[in-house]
Amino acid sequence: MDFEFSYKTRTSDIEKIKGNPCDVLIVGGGITGAGAANILAANGLKVVLAEKGDFASGTSSGSSKLIHGGLRYLAQGEIMEVRSLLKERNYLTANTEIVKPMDFHILVDQYSWRKGTLRFGLYLYNLLSGKFSIPRFRENHGLYPESVKGYFVYNDSYTDDSLLVISNIVTAKMHGAVCLNYVEAVDFSTRDSGSEVTLLDHTTGKKFSVEPEVIINAAGPWAGEISSKLNLKLEHGLKLSKGIHLVVPADKIPVKNAIAFRTYIDKRQMFIIPRGEVVHIGTTDTFTNEPDDFNITDEDVDYIVKSVSHLFPALRKEDVITSFCGIRPLFGEGNDPGSVTRDFEVRMRGNVLSILGGKITNYRTASQDTALKVSEMLGMKLKVKGLPVIEYRRPDLSLPERIEYEIYHECPVYTEDIMRRREAARIYTLDMGKSIEPVVREQVQKAGMLKG
Ligand SMILES: Cc1cc2nc3c(=O)[nH]c(=O)nc-3n(C[C@H](O)[C@H](O)[C@H](O)COP(=O)(O)OP(=O)(O)OC[C@H]3O[C@@H](n4cnc5c(N)ncnc54)[C@H](O)[C@@H]3O)c2cc1C
């Protein structure tokens, strides 16, 4: 693939766009901003994306990493939403190597939904995904503690959330977008037509401006802050909910399939998701007022460990290797976080579009909706009628070659950008990436990138 997208091209890209007009400025480089950049650049628009940290450093690297219809949402009556999520799950699983199918056991015990309700729910779930099958109940036979009567098997998919974001960002770059990490949108001045936005490059401390026709607020949990800076009010407000996951060694929970169950503590649904050497367990769902509230409390850890050790008694709090946290940007009514819709809304106010709520699974539909609204705002016809497609694929290479490839094609700025998001070894490996770190540091030094 003949293109470079690196720390070096990032500097020249800033020089190129400084003080200049562009069609669209996207604020936020999570999955929402990345998908929008991908489809808008594919339509030939002059796109600038500014992300204040690294790409995917917000919620989009702190998710459960499931590409799913959300069986739980069926119980809330969100049938059309589940259908649309399942359609996207099917597409992404069939067409994207970084989305893979996974078997789930949904456990039946005194805390779960009733067996008959689950059978009907799974039947509907399969039907909505285009598959006719009557779910079969399987007896426990010693796989789980005696309190578990048995389980149903169903299929969903999982991904590497950071890589999904980065693949969309790189595809946008391949279509000509300027995507800048460590660049924060700090000041906005909007006029009847066009606007001026001041951007701060955190690597140099220098500010510069761009003049976009349209501003897209894709700041996820920070969307409320951006709206306030733009003097826009969000009715019902954005609700933020914190979710944490714990990472534990695979031998403490020796399962090949993922498990969905309801915790004995408060009957909330939780997941146990095997990821190679480790297993991810979670999650919590608690309202917070702060988009930067990544604090993981002892109470959060206890809640998850107790819930899971109820099924796998070998698990202790001391086994937790690490944890990760994300803040859900929810947009809708509801008094408890679990009851607020996971659907998205794209709002148009003057020359600002805000993409609010949503899930990773439905990022392409949110992007398509955004592209339609941008075309309306700019009075232009879209070339790409469908949903965004990922054109970037990282080749299979040896470790040093792969790291070098990431450095020149996926624009990491610091070592940790590779460790946490390009490789994500901090949460997918038992040694939290310690064994690959010397190779990463060597390649980073060779490329003259920033340390840290
Ligand atoms: C615990 C948890 C589990 C989840 N599990 C799943 C799941 O299994 N499947 C699924 O489909 N969905 C899941 N979700 C939902 C999904 O993760 C989110 O909906 C999605 O990641 C939100 O993406 P986003 O791009 O809108 O926000 P973000 O990823 O947070 O991106 C917004 C970005 O904007 C940047 N930003 C903010 N202010 C500025 C500024 N002034 N200038 C420049 N940049 C700025 C931030 O740094 C951030 O990177 C989960 C969420 C959580 C919290």
The ligand as an SDF file (V2000), in Angstrom:
LIG
                    3D

 53 58  0  0  0  0  0  0  0  0999 V2000
  -18.1400   -0.1880   29.3430 C   0  0  0  0  0  0  0  0  0  0  0  0
  -18.6720   -0.0230   27.9470 C   0  0  0  0  0  0  0  0  0  0  0  0
  -18.9470   -1.1450   27.1880 C   0  0  0  0  0  0  0  0  0  0  0  0
  -19.4140   -0.9960   25.8830 C   0  0  0  0  0  0  0  0  0  0  0  0
  -19.5760   -2.1040   25.1390 N   0  0  0  0  0  0  0  0  0  0  0  0
  -19.9710   -2.0020   23.8560 C   0  0  0  0  0  0  0  0  0  0  0  0
  -20.0280   -3.1580   23.0430 C   0  0  0  0  0  0  0  0  0  0  0  0
  -19.6860   -4.2570   23.4690 O   0  0  0  0  0  0  0  0  0  0  0  0
  -20.4560   -3.0020   21.7660 N   0  0  0  0  0  0  0  0  0  0  0  0
  -20.8000   -1.7910   21.2480 C   0  0  0  0  0  0  0  0  0  0  0  0
  -21.2140   -1.7540   20.0970 O   0  0  0  0  0  0  0  0  0  0  0  0
  -20.7360   -0.6680   21.9960 N   0  0  0  0  0  0  0  0  0  0  0  0
  -20.3000   -0.7350   23.2820 C   0  0  0  0  0  0  0  0  0  0  0  0
  -20.1870    0.3800   24.0570 N   0  0  0  0  0  0  0  0  0  0  0  0
  -20.5460    1.6870   23.4930 C   0  0  0  0  0  0  0  0  0  0  0  0
  -19.4140    2.2670   22.6490 C   0  0  0  0  0  0  0  0  0  0  0  0
  -18.1600    1.9920   23.2210 O   0  0  0  0  0  0  0  0  0  0  0  0
  -19.5810    3.7700   22.5020 C   0  0  0  0  0  0  0  0  0  0  0  0
  -20.8770    4.0690   22.0890 O   0  0  0  0  0  0  0  0  0  0  0  0
  -18.6140    4.3390   21.4540 C   0  0  0  0  0  0  0  0  0  0  0  0
  -17.2910    3.9090   21.6920 O   0  0  0  0  0  0  0  0  0  0  0  0
  -18.6550    5.8610   21.4880 C   0  0  0  0  0  0  0  0  0  0  0  0
  -17.7710    6.3230   20.5100 O   0  0  0  0  0  0  0  0  0  0  0  0
  -17.5630    7.8670   20.2670 P   0  0  0  0  0  0  0  0  0  0  0  0
  -16.6510    8.0170   19.1230 O   0  0  0  0  0  0  0  0  0  0  0  0
  -18.8870    8.5290   20.1860 O   0  0  0  0  0  0  0  0  0  0  0  0
  -16.8820    8.3890   21.6310 O   0  0  0  0  0  0  0  0  0  0  0  0
  -15.3430    8.2910   22.0240 P   0  0  0  0  0  0  0  0  0  0  0  0
  -14.7450    7.0120   21.6510 O   0  0  0  0  0  0  0  0  0  0  0  0
  -15.2250    8.6910   23.4510 O   0  0  0  0  0  0  0  0  0  0  0  0
  -14.6810    9.3900   21.1100 O   0  0  0  0  0  0  0  0  0  0  0  0
  -14.8330   10.7740   21.3540 C   0  0  0  0  0  0  0  0  0  0  0  0
  -13.4650   11.3990   21.2060 C   0  0  0  0  0  0  0  0  0  0  0  0
  -13.5830   12.8230   21.2230 O   0  0  0  0  0  0  0  0  0  0  0  0
  -12.3660   13.3170   21.7180 C   0  0  0  0  0  0  0  0  0  0  0  0
  -12.5470   14.7240   22.1060 N   0  0  0  0  0  0  0  0  0  0  0  0
  -13.2980   15.1970   23.1320 C   0  0  0  0  0  0  0  0  0  0  0  0
  -13.2170   16.5410   23.1750 N   0  0  0  0  0  0  0  0  0  0  0  0
  -12.4000   16.9290   22.1470 C   0  0  0  0  0  0  0  0  0  0  0  0
  -11.9390   18.1960   21.6720 C   0  0  0  0  0  0  0  0  0  0  0  0
  -12.2890   19.3540   22.2660 N   0  0  0  0  0  0  0  0  0  0  0  0
  -11.0970   18.2050   20.5990 N   0  0  0  0  0  0  0  0  0  0  0  0
  -10.7360   17.0560   19.9890 C   0  0  0  0  0  0  0  0  0  0  0  0
  -11.1440   15.8260   20.4120 N   0  0  0  0  0  0  0  0  0  0  0  0
  -11.9670   15.7740   21.4690 C   0  0  0  0  0  0  0  0  0  0  0  0
  -12.0490   12.3830   22.8790 C   0  0  0  0  0  0  0  0  0  0  0  0
  -10.6810   12.4030   23.2250 O   0  0  0  0  0  0  0  0  0  0  0  0
  -12.5160   11.0340   22.3430 C   0  0  0  0  0  0  0  0  0  0  0  0
  -11.4660   10.2410   21.8360 O   0  0  0  0  0  0  0  0  0  0  0  0
  -19.6770    0.2860   25.3530 C   0  0  0  0  0  0  0  0  0  0  0  0
  -19.4020    1.4160   26.1200 C   0  0  0  0  0  0  0  0  0  0  0  0
  -18.8780    1.2750   27.4000 C   0  0  0  0  0  0  0  0  0  0  0  0
  -18.5260    2.4780   28.1970 C   0  0  0  0  0  0  0  0  0  0  0  0
  1  2  1  0
  2  3  1  0
  2 52  2  0
  3  4  2  0
  4  5  1  0
  4 50  1  0
  5  6  2  0
  6  7  1  0
  6 13  1  0
  7  8  2  0
  7  9  1  0
  9 10  1  0
 10 11  2  0
 10 12  1  0
 12 13  2  0
 13 14  1  0
 14 15  1  0
 14 50  1  0
 15 16  1  0
 16 17  1  0
 16 18  1  0
 18 19  1  0
 18 20  1  0
 20 21  1  0
 20 22  1  0
 22 23  1  0
 23 24  1  0
 24 25  2  0
 24 26  1  0
 24 27  1  0
 27 28  1  0
 28 29  2  0
 28 30  1  0
 28 31  1  0
 31 32  1  0
 32 33  1  0
 33 34  1  0
 33 48  1  0
 34 35  1  0
 35 36  1  0
 35 46  1  0
 36 37  1  0
 36 45  1  0
 37 38  2  0
 38 39  1  0
 39 40  1  0
 39 45  2  0
 40 41  1  0
 40 42  2  0
 42 43  1  0
 43 44  2  0
 44 45  1  0
 46 47  1  0
 46 48  1  0
 48 49  1  0
 50 51  2  0
 51 52  1  0
 52 53  1  0
M  END
$$$$
